[in-house]
Amino acid sequence: MEDNKDHLFSGINYCQRKICAIDQRIRALSVFNYSMDLIERILERGEFQDDPAWQEIARLLEVRNSYELKLEELSWQVKPSNLSQIEFYSFTLPKNALIAVKAGVKPLTVYASCVAEVYNQQVGFILLSVDEVRKILRQSICEETKLVVTEEFIQEELLDLGRYANEPFYQGSVLLIENKFV
């Protein structure tokens, strides 16, 4: 496990170094040492299309984007999981569902937008503990494989949910609908 983390951190460092090197090369090619934002705007407008230096800058930006995507993927893998920011709710009416929401988010909002329309309907739901969620997930069926969800799968899903809690955009996730993992 520790070797894997070391490998991930070395991959992150490698990507960061490559991005810095590409940024320096791009600035050198742009002659006036423009900021990256200005360079991207110049390319979007199509200025200097026939200039070989700017053609190289465009190519380098594509390479840089691929390193940024790899860096984002590696950073996600080492991001700590924090389930204390996630609340789990079991809905029984109008449709059975298990959802996870970031603390402070109204569970009915996530449920209504992802599972069932709740306008003028009675809605029944309760707050669950993580252990109760594990029990419910163990009894569920994975929709794609039609098999019971494994303990490893449950652990991975909870780990991912804890990571999402750190993201500012995250509101919530639907885990089960009618006892099927979605």
Backbone bond lengths (Angstrom), bond angles and torsions (degrees), N, CA, C in turn:
res aa  C-N    CA-C-N  psi(-1)  N-CA   C-N-CA  omega(-1)  CA-C   N-CA-C  phi
1 M - - - 1.461 - - 1.530 110.33 -
2 E 1.348 115.60 -44.57 1.459 120.89 -179.61 1.531 110.59 -65.14
3 D 1.343 116.96 -38.22 1.463 120.69 177.50 1.521 111.16 -62.10
4 N 1.329 116.00 -39.07 1.458 120.46 179.07 1.528 110.84 -63.98
5 K 1.339 117.24 -42.72 1.473 120.40 178.17 1.524 110.42 -63.33
6 D 1.344 116.86 -42.79 1.470 120.15 177.52 1.519 110.58 -59.88
7 H 1.334 115.87 -41.75 1.465 120.82 178.58 1.529 110.61 -63.04
8 L 1.346 116.56 -42.24 1.460 120.46 179.01 1.528 111.09 -64.20
9 F 1.337 116.43 -44.80 1.470 119.71 179.74 1.524 111.47 -64.84
10 S 1.335 117.82 -37.81 1.467 118.96 177.72 1.521 110.30 -67.46
11 G 1.349 117.22 -35.26 1.463 120.83 175.90 1.518 111.66 -65.11
12 I 1.323 116.47 -39.97 1.466 121.21 177.37 1.516 110.30 -63.28
13 N 1.331 116.71 -46.95 1.473 120.67 179.03 1.517 111.34 -61.25
14 Y 1.331 116.61 -40.95 1.463 120.70 179.44 1.531 110.65 -61.33
15 C 1.333 116.48 -47.51 1.471 120.52 179.59 1.523 111.15 -61.84
16 Q 1.323 117.18 -42.15 1.463 120.66 179.64 1.530 111.09 -62.98
17 R 1.338 116.73 -42.08 1.468 119.91 178.18 1.523 111.41 -63.95
18 K 1.343 116.74 -41.57 1.465 120.67 179.62 1.530 110.69 -63.98
19 I 1.329 116.86 -42.52 1.466 120.39 179.28 1.523 110.25 -62.64
20 C 1.335 117.72 -43.07 1.471 121.03 177.76 1.526 111.42 -61.90
21 A 1.326 116.26 -43.04 1.470 120.22 179.56 1.531 110.72 -64.47
22 I 1.313 116.91 -41.40 1.466 120.68 178.55 1.522 109.90 -64.72
23 D 1.343 117.08 -42.61 1.471 120.79 178.52 1.526 110.92 -59.04
24 Q 1.329 116.97 -43.49 1.476 120.52 179.21 1.519 111.03 -63.45
25 R 1.328 116.19 -43.33 1.470 120.10 -179.97 1.532 110.33 -64.57
26 I 1.324 116.70 -41.30 1.468 120.28 179.41 1.529 110.03 -62.67
27 R 1.315 116.74 -45.64 1.472 119.59 179.66 1.532 111.07 -62.38
28 A 1.316 116.45 -39.26 1.464 119.69 178.23 1.527 110.82 -64.17
29 L 1.318 116.76 -40.30 1.469 120.59 180.00 1.521 112.38 -70.66
30 S 1.320 117.57 -26.41 1.468 119.69 -177.15 1.524 112.16 -79.16
31 V 1.314 118.52 1.05 1.453 127.05 174.96 1.536 113.21 69.13
32 F 1.324 117.79 -49.33 1.460 120.38 -175.00 1.529 113.08 -95.21
33 N 1.345 116.79 9.42 1.457 121.79 178.68 1.529 111.18 56.18
34 Y 1.347 115.78 46.92 1.455 121.88 180.00 1.529 111.16 -62.78
35 S 1.319 115.67 160.59 1.466 120.13 172.33 1.526 108.21 -72.68
36 M 1.333 116.47 159.14 1.460 120.15 -179.02 1.533 111.25 -62.47
37 D 1.322 117.37 -37.36 1.469 120.14 178.82 1.523 111.22 -61.18
38 L 1.324 116.28 -44.76 1.463 120.62 -179.98 1.531 110.34 -65.68
39 I 1.312 116.93 -41.30 1.468 120.41 178.97 1.530 110.06 -60.16
40 E 1.334 117.00 -45.12 1.467 120.11 179.85 1.528 111.20 -64.13
41 R 1.332 117.59 -39.19 1.472 120.08 178.17 1.523 111.04 -65.93
42 I 1.322 117.15 -40.32 1.468 120.95 178.62 1.531 109.44 -60.30
43 L 1.329 116.48 -44.39 1.468 120.02 179.45 1.524 111.66 -66.76
44 E 1.323 117.60 -38.88 1.469 120.52 178.35 1.523 111.29 -62.03
45 R 1.324 115.97 -37.23 1.471 119.54 179.49 1.522 111.63 -75.00
46 G 1.319 117.53 -11.98 1.465 120.37 178.32 1.511 114.33 83.42
47 E 1.317 116.57 15.89 1.460 119.59 178.69 1.526 109.84 -70.48
48 F 1.294 116.60 150.66 1.470 124.30 175.57 1.529 113.31 58.08
49 Q 1.342 118.19 30.40 1.466 120.78 -177.03 1.524 113.13 -59.70
50 D 1.313 116.56 -31.88 1.470 119.52 -176.85 1.523 112.60 -89.07
51 D 1.299 117.79 -6.18 1.458 122.38 -179.41 1.530 109.50 -79.26
52 P 1.342 118.01 122.27 1.475 120.56 -178.93 1.536 113.28 -58.87
53 A 1.321 116.90 -34.31 1.466 119.61 179.48 1.533 110.30 -64.23
54 W 1.340 116.23 -41.83 1.461 119.44 -179.67 1.527 111.46 -74.02
55 Q 1.319 117.77 -27.60 1.466 119.85 172.88 1.529 109.83 -65.49
56 E 1.324 116.15 -39.65 1.467 121.06 176.86 1.533 110.14 -66.62
57 I 1.311 117.08 -38.85 1.472 120.51 177.00 1.528 110.19 -60.46
58 A 1.326 117.52 -43.65 1.464 121.09 179.22 1.533 110.67 -61.31
59 R 1.329 115.71 -41.87 1.468 119.92 178.63 1.526 110.59 -65.23
60 L 1.332 116.92 -43.20 1.460 120.93 179.58 1.531 111.98 -63.55
61 L 1.331 116.64 -35.52 1.466 119.40 177.54 1.530 111.61 -64.46
62 E 1.322 116.57 -36.28 1.470 119.64 176.26 1.524 110.69 -64.75
63 V 1.327 116.69 -42.34 1.469 120.95 177.64 1.524 109.80 -63.86
64 R 1.335 115.13 -42.51 1.472 120.39 179.42 1.524 110.60 -59.75
65 N 1.336 117.25 -42.25 1.465 121.34 179.03 1.527 111.49 -60.74
66 S 1.331 117.22 -38.66 1.466 119.38 179.10 1.534 110.41 -66.68
67 Y 1.342 117.46 -37.81 1.472 119.82 176.07 1.531 111.18 -67.66
68 E 1.319 117.54 -35.92 1.466 120.21 177.93 1.529 111.17 -64.51
69 L 1.332 116.67 -40.29 1.464 120.10 177.98 1.527 110.63 -64.76
70 K 1.327 116.69 -42.74 1.470 120.48 178.43 1.523 110.20 -64.54
71 L 1.320 117.22 -40.57 1.462 121.86 178.79 1.528 110.57 -62.62
72 E 1.316 116.66 -42.59 1.464 121.10 178.44 1.529 110.78 -62.08
73 E 1.332 115.71 -43.36 1.464 120.30 179.14 1.530 111.10 -63.07
74 L 1.327 117.94 -45.01 1.466 121.31 179.67 1.531 111.35 -66.76
75 S 1.316 116.96 -39.75 1.466 120.77 179.46 1.519 110.55 -63.08
76 W 1.324 116.98 -36.76 1.461 121.15 179.12 1.535 110.06 -63.27
77 Q 1.331 116.57 -37.54 1.456 120.57 -177.30 1.527 112.79 -69.12
78 V 1.326 118.21 -26.33 1.470 119.97 -179.32 1.524 112.27 -102.08
79 K 1.329 117.20 -1.93 1.462 120.89 179.82 1.529 109.12 -65.26
80 P 1.332 117.86 133.24 1.468 119.24 -179.61 1.526 111.44 -69.01
81 S 1.317 114.34 149.26 1.453 121.02 179.36 1.519 109.34 -94.16
82 N 1.330 116.98 136.58 1.456 120.64 -177.22 1.521 109.79 -136.02
83 L 1.330 115.48 86.55 1.464 119.43 -179.55 1.520 112.60 -72.79
84 S 1.323 118.16 -10.93 1.467 119.54 179.58 1.526 111.43 -67.24
85 Q 1.334 117.14 -18.07 1.460 121.08 178.14 1.527 112.64 -93.01
86 I 1.338 116.66 1.47 1.461 121.57 -177.86 1.528 109.36 -112.81
87 E 1.326 115.19 135.37 1.463 121.07 174.37 1.525 107.66 -115.93
88 F 1.328 115.96 142.94 1.465 121.74 -178.78 1.524 109.39 -112.61
89 Y 1.331 115.19 137.22 1.460 120.84 -179.82 1.517 109.79 -130.61
90 S 1.321 114.54 138.07 1.457 121.23 174.19 1.520 107.69 -105.53
91 F 1.310 116.02 122.54 1.469 122.25 178.11 1.526 108.44 -102.05
92 T 1.316 115.92 138.84 1.461 120.53 177.56 1.523 111.93 -113.93
93 L 1.310 116.91 -29.10 1.467 121.53 -179.87 1.522 109.50 -127.75
94 P 1.301 120.56 144.25 1.458 129.08 -7.79 1.527 113.88 -77.05
95 K 1.333 117.91 -10.30 1.457 120.68 -179.66 1.524 108.00 -141.50
96 N 1.345 117.28 138.50 1.456 120.88 178.42 1.528 110.27 -65.11
97 A 1.328 115.25 131.51 1.464 119.58 178.24 1.518 109.79 -160.39
98 L 1.308 114.99 152.84 1.459 122.17 172.92 1.524 106.13 -119.48
99 I 1.327 116.68 124.81 1.460 119.64 -179.86 1.523 110.04 -127.85
100 A 1.318 114.46 155.34 1.456 122.31 174.03 1.520 106.51 -117.12
101 V 1.318 116.97 134.13 1.465 120.28 177.35 1.514 109.55 -131.53
102 K 1.298 115.06 150.41 1.459 120.34 175.00 1.524 108.10 -68.57
103 A 1.319 116.17 139.96 1.463 120.47 -179.33 1.523 109.52 -52.61
104 G 1.328 116.22 133.53 1.451 121.40 -179.67 1.513 114.08 97.82
105 V 1.335 117.53 -13.78 1.460 121.85 179.08 1.525 107.95 -92.48
106 K 1.319 116.35 139.64 1.462 120.42 179.53 1.534 109.24 -73.80
107 P 1.337 117.21 122.19 1.473 119.34 -177.54 1.521 113.00 -62.75
108 L 1.318 117.19 -31.08 1.464 120.75 -179.31 1.527 111.21 -63.53
109 T 1.322 117.29 -32.41 1.470 121.50 178.41 1.519 110.71 -63.28
110 V 1.334 116.67 -47.44 1.468 120.78 -179.74 1.524 109.88 -65.95
111 Y 1.325 116.14 -44.50 1.464 121.12 -179.74 1.532 111.20 -60.17
112 A 1.315 116.36 -48.23 1.469 120.71 -176.98 1.523 112.20 -65.32
113 S 1.326 117.20 -34.87 1.465 118.67 -177.10 1.527 112.55 -82.72
114 C 1.337 117.82 -20.30 1.463 119.51 -174.68 1.524 114.87 -115.07
115 V 1.331 117.78 -26.27 1.461 119.43 -171.45 1.520 112.45 -113.86
116 A 1.324 117.03 -60.75 1.467 119.37 -173.73 1.514 110.64 -148.10
117 E 1.316 115.32 145.25 1.457 121.43 174.41 1.527 107.61 -68.59
118 V 1.325 116.78 131.67 1.463 119.58 -175.11 1.528 112.94 -115.06
119 Y 1.294 117.13 7.96 1.455 120.91 -178.92 1.528 110.05 -62.56
120 N 1.317 116.71 124.80 1.465 123.40 179.87 1.525 113.50 57.52
121 Q 1.322 118.35 31.18 1.454 121.38 177.48 1.524 109.08 -124.14
122 Q 1.309 115.14 149.42 1.463 119.33 174.27 1.527 107.66 -74.57
123 V 1.332 116.47 134.36 1.456 121.04 -178.72 1.523 107.89 -122.25
124 G 1.336 115.74 129.12 1.456 120.28 177.27 1.515 110.52 -118.05
125 F 1.338 116.76 125.42 1.465 119.47 177.52 1.518 109.88 -151.88
126 I 1.351 115.13 156.17 1.463 121.37 177.74 1.522 109.71 -136.04
127 L 1.321 115.32 153.89 1.466 122.45 175.78 1.519 108.60 -80.75
128 L 1.336 117.56 137.04 1.465 122.71 -178.71 1.516 111.31 -118.70
129 S 1.324 115.89 155.24 1.464 121.13 172.97 1.530 108.50 -85.91
130 V 1.323 116.85 167.58 1.463 121.34 179.25 1.535 109.89 -63.48
131 D 1.336 117.93 -38.32 1.471 120.15 178.25 1.523 111.51 -63.12
132 E 1.328 116.64 -40.85 1.470 119.91 177.35 1.523 110.67 -64.15
133 V 1.317 116.10 -36.83 1.467 120.65 178.19 1.520 110.23 -64.52
134 R 1.334 116.85 -43.14 1.471 120.28 177.98 1.530 110.87 -58.63
135 K 1.342 116.97 -44.24 1.471 121.03 179.93 1.527 110.47 -61.58
136 I 1.316 116.50 -44.56 1.466 120.40 -179.52 1.529 110.58 -65.02
137 L 1.322 116.63 -42.16 1.468 120.22 -179.94 1.530 111.22 -65.38
138 R 1.336 117.38 -36.44 1.464 120.41 178.27 1.527 111.73 -61.25
139 Q 1.314 116.71 -31.11 1.457 121.39 -177.61 1.525 112.35 -88.49
140 S 1.320 116.69 -4.63 1.466 120.01 -176.26 1.524 111.42 -84.57
141 I 1.309 114.56 171.61 1.459 122.15 179.93 1.518 108.05 -121.06
142 C 1.320 116.35 134.10 1.464 120.63 177.57 1.522 107.76 -75.76
143 E 1.324 116.85 121.46 1.468 122.05 -174.13 1.529 112.60 -59.40
144 E 1.339 117.06 -37.19 1.470 119.78 -175.73 1.527 112.32 -73.49
145 T 1.337 117.08 -40.08 1.460 120.04 -174.76 1.517 113.63 -101.96
146 K 1.349 117.05 -12.11 1.465 122.90 -177.45 1.531 111.36 60.84
147 L 1.336 117.45 24.98 1.453 122.72 178.20 1.517 109.97 -113.45
148 V 1.324 115.27 160.39 1.462 120.50 176.30 1.524 108.46 -67.16
149 V 1.321 116.31 141.96 1.458 122.49 -178.40 1.534 109.40 -71.02
150 T 1.333 117.25 134.00 1.466 121.73 -178.90 1.523 111.12 -82.25
151 E 1.318 115.98 161.88 1.471 121.79 178.70 1.531 110.57 -62.99
152 E 1.329 117.66 -38.41 1.466 121.20 178.55 1.527 110.99 -62.70
153 F 1.327 115.28 -40.27 1.454 120.79 178.58 1.528 110.41 -63.72
154 I 1.341 116.05 -42.98 1.464 120.88 178.99 1.521 110.30 -61.63
155 Q 1.328 116.91 -45.35 1.469 121.30 179.65 1.529 110.90 -60.94
156 E 1.319 116.67 -43.59 1.466 121.27 -179.93 1.530 110.76 -64.27
157 E 1.315 116.17 -41.58 1.463 120.52 179.62 1.529 111.03 -64.17
158 L 1.324 117.01 -44.50 1.461 120.58 178.87 1.531 111.05 -65.69
159 L 1.325 116.43 -36.73 1.460 120.63 176.79 1.525 110.32 -62.59
160 D 1.327 116.68 -45.22 1.471 120.49 178.22 1.524 111.56 -62.57
161 L 1.340 116.68 -42.36 1.468 119.67 178.82 1.522 110.70 -60.48
162 G 1.332 116.76 -41.25 1.460 120.67 177.80 1.514 112.16 -63.39
163 R 1.320 116.64 -32.40 1.473 120.16 176.96 1.520 110.54 -72.25
164 Y 1.331 115.84 -40.12 1.467 119.21 178.50 1.519 111.84 -60.47
165 A 1.329 116.43 -29.51 1.468 120.28 -178.95 1.520 111.59 -59.22
166 N 1.328 116.60 -26.00 1.463 121.20 179.43 1.523 113.21 -79.44
167 E 1.328 116.70 -11.98 1.462 120.51 -177.15 1.533 110.22 -86.36
168 P 1.329 118.17 131.73 1.466 119.98 -178.01 1.529 113.61 -65.60
169 F 1.328 117.87 -27.37 1.459 121.16 -176.72 1.523 112.54 -81.50
170 Y 1.321 117.89 -16.38 1.468 121.01 -172.41 1.518 111.73 -70.30
171 Q 1.319 116.13 128.32 1.462 122.52 177.12 1.525 110.77 -110.17
172 G 1.312 116.42 -47.41 1.455 119.78 -178.74 1.508 112.31 178.42
173 S 1.335 115.07 170.86 1.455 121.96 -179.72 1.516 109.63 -137.13
174 V 1.310 115.63 145.78 1.458 120.77 171.79 1.522 106.47 -94.64
175 L 1.322 116.59 123.61 1.462 120.61 -178.75 1.528 111.57 -95.97
176 L 1.329 115.94 -46.91 1.466 120.57 -178.00 1.522 110.38 -131.05
177 I 1.317 115.06 143.73 1.463 121.52 167.74 1.524 105.89 -131.47
178 E 1.328 115.54 123.49 1.476 121.19 -178.28 1.530 111.53 50.95
179 N 1.335 115.56 45.87 1.457 124.81 176.93 1.533 114.29 64.46
180 K 1.310 117.45 17.95 1.464 121.85 176.10 1.503 109.19 -114.98
181 F 1.322 115.14 130.39 1.462 120.59 179.53 1.521 108.78 -71.44
182 V 1.337 115.35 131.06 1.480 119.05 -178.28 1.519 111.69 -113.31
